[in-house]
Amino acid sequence: MTLPSSKEMERAYKHRDTSYDGVFFLAVRTTGVFCRPSCPARKPLSFNVEYFSSPREAMFAGYRPCKRCRPMETSGKPPGWVSALFSAIEKNPSARYSDATLRSIDIEPARARRFFLKNYGMTFQAYCRARRLGKSFEQIRLGANLDDVALGYGYNSHSGFRDAFAKTFGAAPGKSREADCIVTAWVESPFGPLLVAADSKGVCLLEFTDRRRLELQFTRLRKYFQCSIVPGENKHIAQLKSELAEYFAGKRRQFSVKLFYPGTPFEQKVWNVLLSIPYGSTVSYEDIAKTIGSPGASRAVGRANGFNRISIVIPCHRVINKNGQLGGYGGGLWRKKMLLSLEGENK
């Protein structure tokens, strides 16, 4: 990830700017501690500071987490300025947000671009375009008049709308009434923000936004679904958000939201076993290999476990090493530990 300029980061941490939390982390050479930009501790001299894009990088450089701002933990909430943008876009998806418009509401375009690239894999402007097209796709599937859709979502010409639509969805608007697409949305959680994706059949992805394999997971989604992925929401995402809130509150042990998780036959065998692991329990990779009739395939089980696209709901966090150690977890071992602790406390 590309960090902001040193001058911008120095200004952010000196002003304890919470909107930069998660964008970078600062480490203090004299104390051996790394912090969020908003940390309330006394601010170090700039020549004693170095910057990192993630807690992982800071820890591998030999720094330990600050006990005051707890940089290894996250509220899962986007910065206030991002929440305001989300709300504005949802109220008026056809609106155009130029750099000048962003500056008029005290948002630096470069900051918006970095945030959306990191969390959605696209710039803010690309997000807005995708949201407009996603809403138009939804209206077309509901039977809306194509002329009304084109003009209602900010396109000045029918040809411009058709070209943009076809580029995104792979088919002209008139041929897309029965088509499907994958919509994605942000989900807040006590352990960090999650990205959820679903089509009309059910939820097909739920991953922490900082997972290193997230881009690969989207590549696999495109391979299996052969359709576009755009920002939006549907009934499956709305249901999952509700059920996740209950889960994190310790009030839900089983998820009922519909899932759709294509994969290789071996992967699906593994994922189906994961779904059968009881809440608050753990099994080993060897246990799963035996269950699916491949007792020597524990390594392959581990790979399939790592390619699970629907974390928490398909509970790959409940799989541990044979010796009782936690083993790996795409969302980070600290999250695996917290998820198992949450379930253990509410078992």
C-alpha positions in Angstrom: 0.0 0.0 0.0 1.3 3.5 -0.8 1.5 5.7 2.3 0.6 9.4 2.4 3.5 11.9 2.3 5.6 12.2 5.4 4.4 15.8 5.9 0.8 14.7 5.7 1.3 11.8 8.1 3.1 14.1 10.6 0.3 16.6 10.4 -2.2 13.9 11.0 -0.6 12.4 14.1 0.2 15.8 15.6 -3.5 16.7 15.3 -4.7 13.3 16.4 -6.7 13.0 13.3 -9.0 9.9 13.7 -9.7 9.9 9.9 -6.2 8.6 9.3 -6.6 5.6 11.7 -6.0 2.5 9.6 -4.4 4.5 6.8 -1.0 4.4 8.5 0.6 3.5 11.9 3.5 5.4 13.5 6.3 3.8 15.4 8.5 5.6 17.9 12.1 4.5 17.8 12.9 5.7 21.4 10.1 3.6 23.0 9.8 0.7 20.6 6.0 1.2 20.5 3.7 1.8 17.5 0.4 3.7 17.6 -2.6 4.9 15.7 -2.4 8.5 14.4 -5.1 9.4 16.9 -3.3 8.1 20.0 -3.8 10.4 23.0 -0.2 9.8 24.2 2.3 12.6 24.1 3.5 13.2 20.5 7.0 12.2 19.7 9.5 14.3 17.8 9.3 13.7 14.0 12.9 12.4 13.6 12.1 9.6 16.1 9.1 8.4 14.1 8.8 5.9 11.2 5.6 4.9 9.4 4.0 1.6 8.4 0.9 0.7 6.5 -0.2 -2.1 8.8 0.3 -3.4 12.4 1.9 -6.5 10.8 4.7 -4.4 9.2 5.3 -2.6 12.5 5.5 -5.7 14.5 7.9 -7.4 12.1 10.1 -4.3 12.4 10.3 -5.0 16.1 7.8 -2.6 17.5 5.1 -3.6 20.1 1.5 -2.3 20.2 0.7 0.8 22.3 -1.3 0.0 25.4 -3.2 3.3 25.2 -4.6 3.4 21.6 -4.5 -0.4 21.1 -3.6 -0.4 17.4 -4.2 -4.2 17.1 -7.9 -3.6 17.8 -10.4 -1.8 15.7 -14.0 -0.6 16.1 -14.7 -1.7 12.6 -16.3 1.7 11.8 -15.2 3.8 8.8 -14.0 7.3 9.6 -16.8 9.9 10.0 -16.1 11.6 6.7 -16.4 8.2 4.9 -19.8 7.4 6.7 -21.1 10.8 5.5 -20.0 10.0 1.9 -21.7 6.6 2.0 -25.0 8.2 3.3 -24.9 10.9 0.7 -24.3 8.5 -2.1 -27.1 6.2 -1.0 -29.5 9.2 -0.8 -28.6 10.3 -4.3 -26.7 7.6 -6.3 -26.9 9.7 -9.5 -24.9 12.6 -8.0 -21.5 13.4 -9.4 -18.6 14.0 -7.0 -15.8 16.0 -8.5 -12.6 16.8 -6.7 -13.9 20.3 -6.3 -17.1 18.9 -4.7 -15.1 16.8 -2.2 -12.9 19.8 -1.3 -16.0 21.9 -0.7 -17.0 19.5 2.1 -13.4 19.5 3.5 -12.4 16.1 2.1 -9.1 15.8 0.3 -9.6 13.8 -3.0 -6.3 12.0 -2.5 -7.4 10.8 0.9 -10.7 9.5 -0.5 -8.9 7.8 -3.3 -6.5 6.0 -0.9 -9.3 4.9 1.4 -11.4 3.4 -1.3 -8.5 1.8 -3.0 -7.5 0.1 0.2 -10.9 -1.0 1.3 -12.8 -1.6 -2.0 -10.0 -2.1 -4.6 -11.2 1.0 -6.6 -10.9 4.7 -6.4 -13.7 6.9 -5.0 -14.8 8.0 -8.4 -14.9 4.4 -9.6 -17.0 3.5 -6.6 -19.5 6.2 -7.5 -19.7 5.1 -11.1 -20.1 1.5 -10.0 -22.8 2.5 -7.6 -24.7 4.4 -10.2 -24.5 1.4 -12.6 -25.4 -1.0 -9.8 -28.6 1.0 -9.1 -29.5 1.2 -12.8 -29.0 -2.6 -13.1 -31.3 -3.1 -10.2 -34.0 -0.9 -11.8 -33.7 -2.7 -15.1 -34.2 -6.1 -13.5 -37.3 -4.7 -11.8 -38.7 -3.8 -15.3 -38.0 0.0 -15.4 -38.0 1.8 -18.7 -34.4 2.0 -20.1 -34.7 5.7 -21.0 -35.8 6.5 -17.5 -33.0 4.6 -16.0 -30.3 6.2 -18.2 -31.5 9.7 -17.5 -32.3 9.1 -13.9 -28.8 8.0 -13.0 -26.9 11.0 -14.4 -26.2 9.9 -18.0 -26.6 12.7 -20.5 -27.0 10.3 -23.5 -28.4 6.9 -24.1 -25.2 5.8 -25.9 -23.0 6.9 -23.0 -25.2 4.9 -20.6 -25.2 1.8 -22.9 -21.4 1.9 -23.3 -20.8 2.2 -19.6 -23.4 -0.4 -18.7 -22.0 -2.9 -21.2 -18.5 -2.4 -20.1 -19.4 -3.1 -16.5 -21.9 -5.9 -16.9 -20.8 -7.5 -20.2 -24.2 -7.0 -21.9 -26.4 -4.2 -23.2 -29.0 -2.9 -20.8 -31.9 -4.4 -22.8 -30.4 -7.9 -22.6 -29.8 -7.7 -18.8 -33.3 -8.0 -17.4 -32.7 -11.6 -16.4 -29.0 -11.3 -15.6 -27.4 -11.3 -12.2 -24.5 -9.4 -10.6 -22.6 -9.5 -7.3 -23.1 -6.6 -5.0 -20.7 -5.7 -2.2 -21.1 -3.7 1.0 -19.2 -2.7 4.1 -20.1 -4.4 7.4 -18.9 -3.0 10.7 -17.7 -5.5 13.4 -15.9 -5.3 16.8 -12.9 -7.0 15.2 -12.6 -4.8 12.1 -14.5 -3.9 9.0 -15.7 -6.7 6.7 -16.6 -6.8 3.1 -19.6 -8.8 2.1 -20.7 -9.8 -1.4 -23.9 -11.6 -2.5 -25.8 -12.3 -5.6 -29.5 -13.3 -5.9 -28.7 -16.8 -4.7 -27.1 -15.8 -1.4 -23.9 -14.5 0.3 -20.8 -15.6 -1.6 -18.1 -13.7 0.3 -17.4 -12.3 3.7 -13.8 -11.2 4.4 -12.0 -8.8 6.7 -11.0 -5.9 4.5 -7.3 -6.1 5.4 -7.0 -9.7 4.4 -4.1 -10.2 2.1 -5.9 -12.7 -0.2 -8.9 -10.4 -0.7 -8.0 -9.5 -4.2 -7.4 -13.2 -5.1 -10.8 -14.0 -3.6 -12.5 -11.5 -5.9 -10.6 -13.0 -8.9 -12.0 -16.4 -8.0 -15.5 -15.0 -7.7 -15.3 -13.5 -11.2 -14.1 -16.9 -12.4 -17.0 -18.9 -10.9 -19.8 -16.4 -11.4 -18.8 -14.8 -14.7 -20.5 -11.5 -13.8 -19.7 -8.0 -12.6 -19.0 -7.0 -9.0 -20.4 -3.6 -8.0 -21.2 -1.8 -4.7 -24.7 -2.2 -3.4 -27.0 -4.2 -1.2 -29.7 -6.9 -1.5 -31.8 -8.9 0.9 -29.1 -11.4 1.7 -26.6 -8.7 2.7 -29.3 -7.0 4.8 -30.0 -10.3 6.6 -26.4 -11.1 7.1 -25.7 -7.7 8.7 -28.5 -8.3 11.2 -27.3 -11.8 12.0 -23.7 -10.7 12.4 -24.7 -8.0 14.9 -26.5 -10.7 16.9 -23.5 -13.0 16.7 -21.0 -10.4 17.9 -23.4 -9.6 20.7 -23.3 -13.2 21.8 -27.0 -13.7 20.9 -26.7 -15.9 17.8 -25.0 -19.3 17.5 -26.2 -20.3 14.0 -26.6 -18.3 10.8 -29.6 -18.8 8.6 -28.7 -16.5 5.8 -28.5 -18.2 2.4 -25.0 -19.0 1.1 -23.7 -19.7 -2.3 -20.1 -21.0 -2.3 -18.9 -22.7 -5.6 -15.5 -24.3 -5.5 -13.8 -27.5 -6.4 -15.5 -30.7 -5.2 -12.7 -31.1 -2.6 -13.1 -27.5 -1.3 -16.9 -27.9 -1.1 -16.5 -31.1 1.0 -14.2 -29.2 3.4 -16.5 -26.2 3.6 -19.5 -28.4 4.3 -17.7 -30.0 7.2 -16.8 -26.5 8.5 -20.5 -25.7 8.6 -21.1 -28.7 10.8 -18.6 -27.7 13.5 -20.7 -26.7 16.6 -20.5 -23.2 18.0 -17.8 -22.8 20.5 -16.1 -26.1 19.5 -12.8 -26.7 17.6 -11.5 -29.5 15.3 -8.2 -30.2 13.7 -7.2 -30.3 10.1 -6.6 -34.1 10.6 -10.2 -34.5 11.9 -11.6 -32.9 8.8 -9.5 -35.0 6.5 -10.7 -38.1 8.2 -14.4 -36.9 8.1 -14.2 -36.4 4.3 -12.6 -39.8 3.8 -9.1 -38.5 3.0 -7.1 -39.1 6.2 -3.7 -38.2 4.6 -4.9 -34.9 3.1 -4.6 -32.6 6.1 -2.4 -30.1 4.1 -5.0 -30.0 1.3 -7.7 -29.4 3.9 -5.6 -26.5 5.2 -5.4 -25.0 1.7 -9.2 -25.4 1.2 -9.7 -23.9 4.7 -7.6 -20.9 3.6 -9.7 -20.4 0.4 -12.9 -20.3 2.3 -14.5 -17.0 1.1 -17.2 -16.7 3.8 -15.4 -16.2 7.1 -17.3 -16.5 10.4 -20.5 -17.9 8.8 -18.5 -20.9 7.3 -16.4 -21.1 10.5 -12.9 -21.8 9.4 -11.7 -20.1 12.6 -12.8 -23.2 14.5 -10.1 -25.3 12.9 -6.9 -25.6 14.9 -3.6 -27.6 14.8 -3.5 -31.2 16.1 -1.3 -30.0 19.0 -4.0 -27.5 20.1 -2.3 -24.4 18.8 -4.4 -22.0 16.8 -2.5 -22.4 13.4 -3.1 -19.9 10.6 -6.0 -17.6 9.9 -6.4 -15.3 6.9 -8.0 -12.6 9.0 -5.1 -12.7 11.5 -4.4 -15.0 14.5 -5.5 -12.3 16.9 -9.0 -12.3 15.3 -9.1 -16.1 15.4 -8.3 -16.0 19.1 -11.0 -13.3 19.7 -13.7 -15.2 17.7 -13.0 -18.4 19.7 -13.0 -16.4 22.9 -16.4 -14.8 22.0 -17.9 -18.2 21.3 -16.4 -19.8 24.4 -17.8 -17.0 26.6 -21.3 -17.5 25.2 -21.4 -21.2 24.7 
